[in-house]
Amino acid sequence: MTTRYPAVAGRFYDDSAQDLKSQIEQWLDEATLSPEQSNNLKALIVPHAGYIYSGSTAAKAYKQLSQISDKIKRVVLIGPSHYYSFDGCVIPEADIFTSPLGEITLDTDGMNLLLNSEHVTASDEAHSPEHCLEVQLPFLQTSLNDIKLLPILTGYITPEVLASLLEPLWQDEQTIFVISSDLSHFHPYSNAQDIDKESCSHIESLQPDLTPEMACGCTAINTLLVLAQKSGCSLHKLELINSGDTAGNKSRVVGYVSYTVTSP
């Protein structure tokens, strides 16, 4: 058994288990529950910045997920590789991911299934420094019970190809997809607001044509939109902000949004 240990605990989020759990639980308590968004929940889109910037925005989506914790057995967690470039997608070789809140067992059966594709390879090297998936782990551990995790980092792959690979997992009623992505990066506050509103209009109209300038996790979001369009899903925006609204200045901001995706 091999383990992937946290790379950004103490930087992106608190490395004290007690303080981390308390912070997340407070955000979840403050978030509004929307029963219509918890029922038939298929996916979330959540940001992946440091918690002081985007944690409360992510919590608004995880609040909905926590209401169906008894139904969910697997999480397909998808985000962009920030540190390595590659074709296709990369899953880890590890069997376990950890956070300050403990261990999460990986879905080795699901990962082995994906490895049958020429578009998927396994590498712990790509996953070891990556924050975009790691910052979701404490939220998942707080919102859900006993789950298995299937972590996927995207490289150069079309949304259509990735969607076809993930279709069998998408059809599983005990599986939830979590898409980890921020929106625009390093624009002045008002410019970022305009860019991010346009990006959200594409998301809400199920147009799988986001670019990296619109969202760093555009491949994962576009893949979700392909799957959502095919299955008649609806998207519900919970919060759209940027770092200038939280802990950053307004001269160079990063955009954050949270969505739920529900099936008909």
HUTA-V378577 format. One record per helix or strand of 2 or more residues. SS is the DSSP state (a for helix, b for strand). FROM is the first residue (numbers start at 1). TO is the last residue. Records with the same first field share a line. If there is no record, write none. Layout:
SS: FROM-TO  FROM-TO
This chain:
b: 3-4  41-46  74-80  89-91  96-99  102-106  120-122  148-154  175-180  185-187  234-242  253-262
a: 17-30  35-38  51-66  108-114  124-128  131-143  159-170  189-204  218-230  243-245
